[in-house]
Structure formats: C-alpha cells, structure tokens
C-alpha cells in the first residue's frame, strides 16, 4: 500500500480551515466557488444529467441568490448550502471532508484539499479492528510509524507517556 503524502492530522487541519473559510465567506456574503465531492447527499436527489456529467465532484458558484440563501446554523454551526439545479432549489449540510477546493469566481484557489475523501470514523474503526489487544510497545511504535512518525520520535513519546502515566505503566509493565 502506498504511503499517504499528508498525515491524517494535516488533512484534518486543511479540512477544518476549508470549512472555516466557507463559513467566513458566507457570513461576509463574499462570492466564491467551491469544489465538493459528489456524494449526492442533498435534500433531493440531483438530476440524472448532473450525476452523469459530474459523478465525482461538483463545482458550485455561490453568488447572488445562492450566497444569500446559504447560511451557517447558529445553533449547530453547520453550513447549509442552498443552490439551484435545473431550476429546482436544493440544499445540503456541508461536511468538512467533502470540500476539495475553495476558489474565487475567477478560479484562483484560496485553499485546496487535493486528496481523496475519507470518513474519519470509518478509518478509525478499520484501524481499531486491525489492532489486537493487549498491545506491546513495539505495536504502538509501529502504529505511530505508519502515520509517518520516525521510530526515534515514537519511542521517545511512548517512553514519556509511560513515565508520566501510572495506568499506562501498568498496561505495558512487561515491556
């Protein structure tokens, strides 16, 4: 399996920044273009010709009516995108991991997330299922190395956690 270029933490930070940027643009009613993964998770199914033309990603311009109708829910903090497809208004709750890019209307990028989408909950569940308990020091260090952390840094962090946490010291006492 090919190693991811960006760590999960970096991808998560980029997603958070993208989401915050869209939120700010909507609140300031600044026009923008957004590229999102086409999950067809709108209130109403997207028209067939849209799905046929754009099965993977959608490029949406937010200006005029769509920027005025889209909003950030004050109670939940969720971004609700409202736009029109073939004359029919449709809306969706935007998720951080759906944002591919945020651009100005001329196409100049403000922020890019050019990595495939993933569902953090699913990926953590898959990783958790691969783990067998109890874990050894070697297992934990290997797990950290899979996320791009050097052996030396992982070992130093592990030793520091063990030294400063009596519960972990009990769990890994055989190390």
Backbone bond lengths (Angstrom), bond angles and torsions (degrees), N, CA, C in turn:
res aa  C-N    CA-C-N  psi(-1)  N-CA   C-N-CA  omega(-1)  CA-C   N-CA-C  phi
1 X - - - 1.447 - - 1.533 108.61 -
2 X 1.319 116.11 132.13 1.460 120.94 -179.11 1.523 110.68 -73.65
3 X 1.329 116.11 137.73 1.461 121.53 -178.48 1.521 110.14 -71.50
4 X 1.328 116.24 136.89 1.459 121.93 175.35 1.518 109.12 -64.51
5 X 1.308 117.26 141.46 1.449 121.15 178.87 1.521 110.42 -71.34
6 X 1.322 117.55 -43.04 1.456 122.00 -179.18 1.521 110.29 -104.03
7 X 1.314 115.82 139.65 1.463 119.23 177.61 1.519 109.63 -71.23
8 X 1.305 115.80 164.15 1.455 121.49 177.81 1.526 110.20 -58.42
9 X 1.323 117.46 -38.92 1.458 120.95 -179.01 1.524 111.49 -64.19
10 X 1.328 117.06 -40.58 1.465 120.73 179.62 1.524 109.85 -68.42
11 X 1.329 117.04 -44.65 1.469 119.85 178.10 1.526 110.85 -60.62
12 X 1.312 116.75 -41.38 1.455 120.94 179.52 1.532 110.52 -63.87
13 X 1.322 117.51 -41.31 1.461 121.54 178.41 1.530 110.57 -63.69
14 X 1.330 117.51 -44.37 1.463 120.61 177.81 1.522 111.30 -61.09
15 X 1.312 116.62 -39.96 1.467 119.90 177.86 1.522 111.16 -64.58
16 X 1.327 116.85 -44.02 1.464 120.48 178.63 1.523 110.85 -61.64
17 X 1.331 116.35 -41.42 1.462 120.32 179.71 1.530 110.79 -66.59
18 X 1.318 117.29 -39.97 1.465 121.36 178.34 1.520 110.40 -62.71
19 X 1.305 115.64 -44.26 1.462 121.25 -179.56 1.528 109.82 -63.14
20 X 1.339 116.51 -44.63 1.466 121.21 179.06 1.527 110.60 -63.31
21 X 1.333 117.57 -37.12 1.455 121.36 178.29 1.526 110.73 -64.63
22 X 1.327 117.79 -46.13 1.467 121.20 178.44 1.534 109.51 -61.31
23 X 1.316 116.28 -42.71 1.467 120.47 178.47 1.532 110.32 -58.73
24 X 1.317 117.67 -47.42 1.466 121.56 -179.69 1.525 111.41 -63.43
25 X 1.332 116.70 -43.10 1.464 120.12 179.95 1.529 111.30 -62.20
26 X 1.325 116.91 -40.30 1.467 119.95 178.54 1.522 111.42 -67.19
27 X 1.318 116.56 -43.98 1.468 119.91 -179.01 1.522 111.62 -64.08
28 X 1.338 115.84 -35.54 1.464 120.19 179.96 1.530 111.92 -87.96
29 X 1.334 116.74 -1.92 1.462 123.97 -177.14 1.531 111.65 53.38
30 X 1.335 114.23 42.91 1.466 121.89 175.59 1.521 108.35 -90.48
31 X 1.306 117.62 131.74 1.457 121.71 179.51 1.529 110.14 -67.91
32 X 1.331 115.46 144.50 1.461 120.27 178.74 1.512 109.98 -159.39
33 X 1.314 114.24 167.76 1.464 122.85 175.25 1.518 106.36 -117.60
34 X 1.319 116.12 141.36 1.463 119.99 178.48 1.523 108.84 -130.84
35 X 1.311 115.04 140.31 1.466 121.50 173.76 1.522 105.32 -110.59
36 X 1.344 115.55 124.37 1.465 120.42 -179.48 1.523 109.77 -127.81
37 X 1.323 115.14 154.78 1.464 120.00 173.61 1.517 107.51 -67.65
38 X 1.318 116.40 134.14 1.461 121.09 -177.96 1.525 109.65 -84.53
39 X 1.319 114.65 91.99 1.461 120.32 178.00 1.521 111.55 -94.61
40 X 1.330 116.72 1.04 1.461 123.07 -176.95 1.534 110.60 46.59
41 X 1.330 116.02 46.23 1.462 120.91 -179.83 1.528 111.02 -111.60
42 X 1.332 114.41 45.25 1.451 121.92 176.68 1.531 107.99 -88.79
43 X 1.317 117.15 169.42 1.462 119.69 178.02 1.521 111.15 -56.84
44 X 1.331 116.23 -38.04 1.464 121.73 177.30 1.516 108.02 -121.94
45 X 1.323 116.85 144.79 1.459 119.94 177.67 1.520 110.12 -54.64
46 X 1.321 115.44 141.23 1.458 119.68 177.75 1.523 109.66 -69.63
47 X 1.327 116.71 150.80 1.468 119.88 178.51 1.526 111.01 -57.45
48 X 1.324 115.32 148.64 1.458 121.84 -176.72 1.528 112.03 -56.62
49 X 1.337 117.38 -42.18 1.467 118.00 -177.65 1.534 111.39 -67.71
50 X 1.321 119.14 -29.35 1.468 121.67 174.79 1.533 108.75 -68.20
51 X 1.319 116.15 -45.58 1.467 120.40 179.15 1.530 110.98 -62.67
52 X 1.333 116.89 -38.37 1.464 120.46 178.84 1.528 111.88 -67.82
53 X 1.334 116.66 -42.32 1.466 121.01 -177.60 1.528 112.32 -76.26
54 X 1.334 116.78 -33.55 1.465 121.40 -173.91 1.533 110.88 -130.97
55 X 1.330 117.26 65.25 1.471 118.91 -175.94 1.529 113.71 -70.43
56 X 1.332 117.75 -24.46 1.466 119.91 -175.44 1.519 113.72 -104.48
57 X 1.318 117.12 -46.27 1.459 121.21 -176.38 1.517 110.44 -135.77
58 X 1.329 114.95 148.07 1.460 121.73 174.60 1.515 108.72 -113.93
59 X 1.325 115.97 140.64 1.464 121.78 173.37 1.522 105.93 -110.55
60 X 1.328 115.92 119.89 1.457 120.94 -176.08 1.521 110.21 -124.41
61 X 1.335 115.83 133.38 1.455 121.00 174.85 1.519 108.52 -97.50
62 X 1.316 115.49 131.53 1.456 120.70 176.45 1.519 108.13 -111.91
63 X 1.315 112.86 107.57 1.461 121.80 179.58 1.520 106.58 -155.25
64 X 1.291 117.42 170.28 1.454 123.42 177.50 1.533 111.27 46.00
65 X 1.330 117.71 -121.75 1.463 122.17 -174.68 1.523 114.59 -64.10
66 X 1.327 116.54 -39.53 1.464 118.57 -176.48 1.527 111.76 -67.32
67 X 1.327 117.11 -33.30 1.464 118.26 179.11 1.531 110.36 -76.65
68 X 1.316 117.12 -29.71 1.464 120.04 179.61 1.523 111.72 -76.82
69 X 1.335 117.43 -30.52 1.459 120.48 -178.57 1.523 113.12 -88.67
70 X 1.315 117.28 -26.40 1.463 120.15 176.48 1.521 108.10 -72.09
71 X 1.333 115.89 151.94 1.465 117.89 -174.66 1.525 111.43 -159.10
72 X 1.331 113.64 168.84 1.452 122.10 173.10 1.517 106.21 -107.74
73 X 1.323 117.08 121.16 1.457 121.95 -179.40 1.530 109.25 -66.91
74 X 1.330 116.11 121.18 1.469 120.92 -177.48 1.524 112.89 -62.44
75 X 1.315 117.02 -32.62 1.471 120.21 -176.52 1.520 112.81 -79.94
76 X 1.328 116.59 -42.26 1.466 120.12 -173.65 1.530 113.23 -102.38
77 X 1.328 117.05 -20.64 1.459 120.55 -175.61 1.519 112.86 79.83
78 X 1.330 116.90 4.16 1.467 120.70 -179.11 1.527 110.02 -76.36
79 X 1.324 115.16 145.31 1.456 121.51 175.71 1.521 107.76 -92.19
80 X 1.325 116.12 126.49 1.458 121.53 177.62 1.527 107.31 -110.36
81 X 1.324 115.37 114.95 1.459 121.31 178.12 1.524 108.62 -91.48
82 X 1.316 115.99 129.76 1.465 121.94 178.33 1.515 107.39 -123.46
83 X 1.320 116.22 124.22 1.461 120.57 179.57 1.523 109.02 -149.69
84 X 1.311 116.44 -179.70 1.457 122.22 -176.41 1.529 109.00 -121.28
85 X 1.340 115.00 132.15 1.459 122.12 173.46 1.517 107.08 -120.38
86 X 1.323 116.96 120.31 1.464 122.87 179.57 1.530 111.76 49.75
87 X 1.317 115.79 45.72 1.457 121.04 175.58 1.521 115.44 80.77
88 X 1.336 117.90 -2.05 1.466 121.69 -179.42 1.522 110.03 -110.42
89 X 1.343 115.65 128.09 1.457 120.13 177.99 1.520 109.66 -72.54
90 X 1.307 115.31 139.57 1.456 121.50 -179.96 1.519 107.45 -144.74
91 X 1.325 116.76 154.79 1.463 119.57 179.36 1.514 110.55 -144.01
92 X 1.325 113.99 161.54 1.463 120.76 178.85 1.512 108.77 -152.60
93 X 1.305 115.79 157.38 1.455 121.83 171.15 1.521 106.31 -91.03
94 X 1.325 115.77 121.15 1.462 121.42 -178.20 1.517 109.76 -77.51
95 X 1.326 115.48 135.76 1.463 121.23 176.34 1.524 108.35 -109.64
96 X 1.329 115.70 148.47 1.465 120.24 -178.11 1.518 112.67 -54.54
97 X 1.340 116.90 -41.15 1.464 118.91 -173.81 1.529 113.18 -80.24
98 X 1.337 117.80 5.63 1.462 120.97 176.63 1.530 112.33 -93.79
99 X 1.320 117.48 -15.45 1.464 120.73 -173.19 1.533 110.01 -81.75
100 X 1.323 115.05 120.62 1.458 121.44 176.38 1.530 109.30 -93.10
101 X 1.340 116.09 -43.28 1.461 120.28 -178.36 1.520 110.10 -159.89
102 X 1.325 114.81 151.49 1.459 122.06 171.08 1.524 105.22 -122.78
103 X 1.337 115.33 127.12 1.460 121.00 -175.33 1.526 109.42 -132.03
104 X 1.335 115.69 165.60 1.463 117.46 169.64 1.526 106.88 -82.47
105 X 1.319 117.18 174.03 1.469 119.55 -174.99 1.528 113.28 -68.18
106 X 1.320 117.43 -17.13 1.474 118.98 176.51 1.527 111.41 -83.41
107 X 1.342 116.64 -6.02 1.458 120.62 178.40 1.516 114.33 98.43
108 X 1.320 117.83 2.10 1.462 120.40 177.74 1.521 109.69 -75.25
109 X 1.321 118.16 126.80 1.461 120.29 -176.35 1.529 112.68 -70.58
110 X 1.324 115.07 139.24 1.458 121.89 170.70 1.519 109.10 -99.00
111 X 1.339 115.41 -39.43 1.465 120.91 176.90 1.522 108.07 -156.21
112 X 1.329 115.72 140.74 1.463 121.69 -179.16 1.518 110.22 -123.90
113 X 1.300 115.42 140.18 1.470 122.78 172.34 1.523 106.74 -124.60
114 X 1.299 116.49 71.79 1.466 119.98 -173.24 1.526 111.73 -86.87
115 X 1.321 114.44 55.45 1.453 120.48 174.04 1.517 107.19 -134.31
116 X 1.321 116.95 155.01 1.466 119.03 -175.52 1.517 111.74 -64.29
117 X 1.326 115.95 151.30 1.463 118.80 179.79 1.512 109.77 -70.88
118 X 1.307 114.96 152.21 1.456 118.95 170.75 1.515 107.41 -148.17
119 X 1.284 114.36 152.69 1.446 119.96 178.05 1.520 106.09 -97.13
120 X 1.333 116.43 113.67 1.451 120.34 -174.13 1.527 111.77 -57.57
121 X 1.323 116.97 -40.30 1.455 119.25 -178.96 1.519 110.49 -62.40
122 X 1.342 116.42 -44.86 1.459 119.85 179.27 1.518 111.52 -63.12
123 X 1.341 117.10 -42.60 1.457 118.85 -177.21 1.515 110.70 -67.33
124 X 1.325 118.46 -37.79 1.458 120.30 177.67 1.528 110.54 -66.93
125 X 1.343 116.95 -39.57 1.461 119.19 178.00 1.518 110.56 -61.87
126 X 1.333 117.60 -42.65 1.464 120.87 179.79 1.525 110.10 -62.89
127 X 1.345 116.33 -44.44 1.462 119.34 -179.89 1.521 110.37 -63.87
128 X 1.325 116.57 -39.92 1.460 120.65 -178.33 1.524 110.67 -64.50
129 X 1.332 116.57 -38.62 1.456 120.07 -179.59 1.525 111.45 -66.96
130 X 1.333 116.68 -28.03 1.456 120.13 179.88 1.523 112.20 -74.83
131 X 1.335 116.71 -19.25 1.452 120.76 -178.39 1.518 110.60 -82.01
132 X 1.297 114.57 140.42 1.456 119.44 174.26 1.519 107.67 -115.08
133 X 1.296 114.93 134.07 1.463 119.66 -177.72 1.516 109.67 -102.27
134 X 1.298 120.74 148.38 1.461 125.68 0.51 1.517 110.85 -76.62
135 X 1.325 115.15 153.27 1.455 121.67 178.52 1.520 110.63 -88.84
136 X 1.304 115.26 148.05 1.457 120.12 174.30 1.526 108.45 -100.66
137 X 1.301 115.72 169.20 1.468 121.16 176.27 1.536 109.00 -57.59
138 X 1.324 115.98 -41.75 1.461 121.22 -179.37 1.538 110.38 -61.04
139 X 1.349 117.10 -41.02 1.464 121.39 178.69 1.530 111.33 -60.76
140 X 1.333 115.63 -46.81 1.459 120.48 -177.51 1.523 110.77 -64.62
141 X 1.317 116.91 -43.27 1.466 120.61 179.79 1.530 110.37 -65.59
142 X 1.308 116.65 -40.71 1.462 120.81 177.92 1.535 110.73 -63.22
143 X 1.313 116.43 -41.36 1.463 121.67 178.29 1.537 109.79 -60.25
144 X 1.324 118.01 -43.25 1.466 122.31 178.65 1.525 110.67 -65.76
145 X 1.325 116.61 -38.82 1.462 120.16 179.36 1.525 111.36 -64.21
146 X 1.325 117.26 -32.08 1.462 120.65 177.70 1.516 111.64 -62.98
147 X 1.339 117.48 -24.97 1.458 121.61 177.47 1.521 111.95 -93.70
148 X 1.335 117.48 13.60 1.455 121.20 173.47 1.516 115.75 92.30
149 X 1.310 118.15 9.10 1.469 121.73 179.56 1.526 107.95 -88.80
150 X 1.323 115.70 135.36 1.460 119.28 -178.44 1.533 110.18 -66.83
151 X 1.334 115.96 156.73 1.456 121.30 179.87 1.519 110.80 -57.18
152 X 1.328 116.05 -45.64 1.465 120.26 -177.11 1.526 111.81 -61.66
153 X 1.333 116.78 -44.46 1.473 120.58 -179.93 1.530 110.93 -66.91
154 X 1.314 116.54 -41.33 1.461 120.37 179.53 1.524 110.62 -63.84
155 X 1.325 116.52 -43.99 1.461 120.12 179.96 1.527 110.74 -64.88
156 X 1.322 116.88 -41.91 1.472 120.89 179.24 1.532 110.33 -62.47
157 X 1.330 117.29 -43.79 1.465 121.17 178.40 1.519 111.22 -64.07
158 X 1.332 115.87 -44.54 1.457 120.10 179.68 1.530 110.09 -59.73
159 X 1.334 116.36 -48.58 1.466 120.37 -179.82 1.529 111.59 -60.47
160 X 1.322 116.55 -37.68 1.461 120.60 178.80 1.530 110.87 -66.93
161 X 1.335 117.10 -43.46 1.461 119.99 178.02 1.526 111.24 -61.70
162 X 1.300 116.81 -44.51 1.469 121.39 -179.77 1.524 110.06 -62.45
163 X 1.303 116.11 -45.80 1.463 121.41 -177.76 1.532 111.28 -60.84
164 X 1.337 117.08 -37.38 1.462 121.40 -173.28 1.525 114.49 -101.28
165 X 1.322 118.08 6.05 1.456 119.97 -178.46 1.526 109.46 -135.87
166 X 1.342 116.80 104.82 1.468 120.30 -177.18 1.532 113.89 -59.36
167 X 1.339 117.67 -34.36 1.467 119.87 -179.48 1.525 110.80 -66.37
168 X 1.327 115.87 -42.93 1.463 119.02 177.52 1.518 110.99 -66.58
169 X 1.318 116.14 -34.77 1.468 120.75 179.13 1.533 109.33 -60.23
170 X 1.346 117.03 -38.84 1.473 120.78 177.72 1.521 111.38 -66.97
171 X 1.331 116.35 -42.85 1.468 121.01 -177.32 1.524 111.04 -63.70
172 X 1.329 116.42 -40.84 1.447 121.23 -176.18 1.530 111.58 -105.42
173 X 1.311 117.85 29.12 1.457 120.59 -174.99 1.532 112.40 -66.96
174 X 1.344 116.64 -21.47 1.452 119.71 -179.39 1.527 112.46 -81.40
175 X 1.291 117.65 0.28 1.485 120.77 -176.88 1.502 110.11 -82.68
